[in-house]
């Protein structure tokens, strides 16, 4: 097959590309330049897709003996991922930009361009497994390394994109194993630190990034009875379940810590309350992506629901109705916010994904 290998400049994508070469595919490497700032540099392990990353990707391609190109996707990235991130926070929701990047950039724009150029598949360094059923259908599963599993952020890609994706690292047991293979192959990125945090917030200061983009919008913090207990500079900067950074002038009457239990950006009000108000047992998702046509979810189907990239899956049941899904949990889930990605599993298999719209006790 003709395979387009996405080279981020890190160790994972380099080893994934090497494995695609070993498998006998005709591999071409491409680095996606996502930053509008051509002078942007990585700060330690923060951020990604910087100038250093592009150079590291080029050296990896040279070592593997494959052609290498840089594609400028900065406009697409800004107009979809960054703009969505800001608009979701401005609306009082909590988005996951990695989910949107995988949906719109890595497995939308990239696959579209790859197909136009005659490539059969796109290879990435994501930690997830693709299993092929007897009928030829593909299933998305958790990676062998649970600590690095990225099936949560990949669930949004859907069955069509999954059919043209390759994840060679899905069976790797640990990141140390990946680094050892990179070193054995002579890849200079074997000891490069992992990137973390939001890539377009390279200094890690997400509240500062939001404040610079959305401006100060002073408002009130109220408790569950409606009493004003504090002030804020912008409701958009808060998320349900948050405890730190509230800066309340006095503690709750019983001395227990307070958490954000609601964010209303239309009224510019943040509501706080005890931890007990954070637990929910019913989740409603919209804009559903269903990856399991063999799983009839028009009636209650046993499942496990996950609402954070490395969160603990909670058992329950899911019912699908058109574009929406409703999940009833067997045990309460704490600190769930509208806008989060809701991913539905059966065992290690991803069967669906949706954007959280409502959650109820």
Buried (B, 14 or more C-beta within 10 A) or exposed (E): BEBBBBBBBBBBBBBBBBBBBEEEBBBBBBBBBBBEEEEBEBEEEBBBBBBBBBEBBBBBBEBBEBEBEBBBBBEBBBEBBBEBBBEBBBBBBBBBBBBBBBBBBBBBBBBEBBBEEEBBBBBBBBBBBBEEEEEEBBBBBBBBBEEBBBBBBBBBBBBEBBBBBBBBBBEBEEBEBBBEBBBEBEBBBBEBEEBEBBBBBBEBEBBEBBBEBBEEBEBBBBBBEEEEBBEBBBBBBBBBBBEEEBEBEEEBEEEEEBBBBBBEBEEBBBBBBBBEBBBBBBBBBBEBBBBBEEBEBEEEBEBBBBBBBEBEBBEBBBBBEEEBBBBBBEEEBBBBBBBBBBBBBBEBBBBBBBBBBEBEE
